[in-house]
């Protein structure tokens, strides 16, 4: 399938440009505004010559006619050019390539079922099992205007519609717009179609599409010019970094009154705000500039819950998990708060953004929502008062698992049995530890609240000790449990979550070496990345979403944690493997890939429903550049520094990153003869 997108609007089609599959379509406002758009020339489907994306928002399809109704094969060359903005614009061109006059019938079939995006997604994730997804609504009827240039399809409820505006008059027959034409030798025929979704009779985009087609590319180019540039060094790293910039540009969206740029979580089913994904991607991409994390914090603050609502797992101070709009919001929810980790990650991002900016005024503005989030952790997150944050859904429609491994079967004991809620996920305790450490610094340095700072320091010291006692397991070389279940039993599977613990800093010094050994053991390390679950677990499956696959962001966070504890060679091993894996995915790391060992397969194996581009996968090469070169902010000296003290490997030599922004200034980071230098300026 071929996908193009702009913001949260996107189109999924086959390689000929046709929208015909159950999960393809043109989507906007989390609603499918076209479920079918099929071109027929001479009564048959054209044959493919070549097709592809021109930009993330534009695609081209080059076709030829088949033989039917007396039309000679390859007599007509056909092109389709497609653009996505707030609506969709399609340009179809036919050219007679013969020396004879040809009479041709062209049909463009169009249907809209106005299905919500989550219902369509379930058909993708069901992988052909009809019991896992409900039937989608039937297509709505189409009507034709008197001028024969416009087709309207209106949802039966009357509040949604799709209008197709044609540049030439045609005849509507059922769901098809028909055109009869005669082409002289080498004559061409052009048709332009604007697809205009409307919500509650809002058709302002009529005036926008032509202008958008000209300006979207300029906007993207302006953003990519503003972010740092990687030059020299290892070509694979440079290509992966550049592709990540392009993927993040494709995922940029705007939300809320601040009109700040944000990254949607992933294409195609997660083109919206996800609290966890937004926070992690913003942390990964801090070297791109602080406006990304500032915009994320402002948007998440705007979406912060202020009342209890069990139907959507909302509690005062909690950071949103997922935002939806349009038909999806009506069918499912406009906001859902079933995430145990978005709230502490929000606080981790706040503290890290302050470290990169030293912006006291912003930190002051964020104090009230930060304190609300902190109160949620202590009051609602720790529901039984044992000092750990745990989750259980309030209603059956909520997510059963609410940590980052949020599939229904992810919390498994070593013997394969399921952990029952409430569940205290291991990595979340690390996020809370890191969040409180960061807030202690803010309280001391910016808010001038020594009592709060001292209290948070005490709480983190106590949490670290209590955490080790509750989660550490001495068997099998020693490791941290995946979680505590509702009976406070250790969920004894070895999992990649241990890497997040190293990143957060909660691991006791005497446990670091054993934790590193576990992450790089044969059961967890594939050679391409770290498995989500160790190969000796009963529930292990290399193609199970969270029970044996490799998630690039997960391995990258582990690399960050290894580097923070001085295991730089091991961090480089993880980083290099991920970049080598990216080469097999056209340099665009997917959300997840299969957890087969590298010596079993000649390349990493794709996961069937992986999002790509996906925000925290795209953020992975950018984070790896930071980790590999040890780039860190030094707030006291108002400069960037490198934590690398040894000589870098030859594959990093000559690497140069220009335009890194921190403290309102630009910095250049370079590797020369195995050593990192950081200088102000470009």
Secondary structure, DSSP 8 states (H G I E B T S, - for coil): -EEEEETTEEEEE-TTS-B-STT-EEEETTEEEESEEEEEETTB--EEEEEEEEETTEEEEEEE---BTTB-TT-EEEEEEEEESSSEEEEEEEEE-SSS-EEEEEEEEEE----BHHHHHHHHHTTT-GGGS--------EEE-TTSSEEEEE-TTSSEEEEEEESS--EEETTEEEEEEEE-TT-EEEEEEEEEEEETTB-GGGGTHHHHHHHHHHHHHHHHHHS-EEESS-HHHHHHHHHHHHHHHHHEEEETTTTEEEE-SBTTTB-S-BHHHHHHHHHHTGGG-HHHHHHHHHHHHHT---S-BGGGTB-TT---SEE--HHHHHHT-SEE---SSHHHHHHHHHHHHHHHH--HHHHHHTHHHHHHHHHHIIIIISTTSSSS--B--SSTTS-S--SSS-STT--B-TTS-B--SSBEEHHHHHHHHHHHHHHHHHHHHTS--HHHHHHHHHHHHHHHHHHHHHHEE-STT-EE-SEE-TT--EE---BTHHHHHHHHT-S-HHHHHHHHHHHTSTTTB-SSSBBSB-TTSTT--TTSTTTT-B-HHHHHHHHHHHHHTT-HHHHHHHHHHHHHHHHTTTT---S-B----TTT-SS--B-TT--SSBHHHHHHHHHHHHHHHTEEEETTTTEEEE---S---GGGTT-EEEEEEETTEEEEEEEETTEEEEEE--
